[in-house]
């Protein structure tokens, strides 16, 4: 078991062996959780940078505006059709 110290700035250095094992690079962010056993660090999974165009795939719909009732009816009809085909 390796040990480390808390600095006067509240910083903790993770031993190189642990960083290498997990392939943690400088700048990685962690969620910090207080547990009965101590402090738990969970690496956050970074999101790749995206553009608005990349995430609005369904926004290209050019047809007439649908009401909430029409959308719910379409969902109900498709669900029934999928049940009939044995999908659900």
Phi, psi and omega in degrees: 000132178266158179235163177211172181236155174272127180281172178294342177266005179082018182264146177236133177267125175278132181303146183303322181300320179290316178299319180292318180302320182266358181057043178273123181260161177304138179097351179298142180254147181236146166274136182250123183237131177273122181239164178301331181276343183151214182253134180248128176255126176241123179294136177277142178273115182289147176267139176291143177301137180230165175250163179300321179300326183288335184254359181252048183301321183272357183283357181279001181302125183248002183286186180292152179295135179260144175278166178299320180296319179295321178295315179297321178296317178298319178296315180299315181297317180293321178298316178297318180296320179292321176299318181297328179274000179079021181282334182231000000 
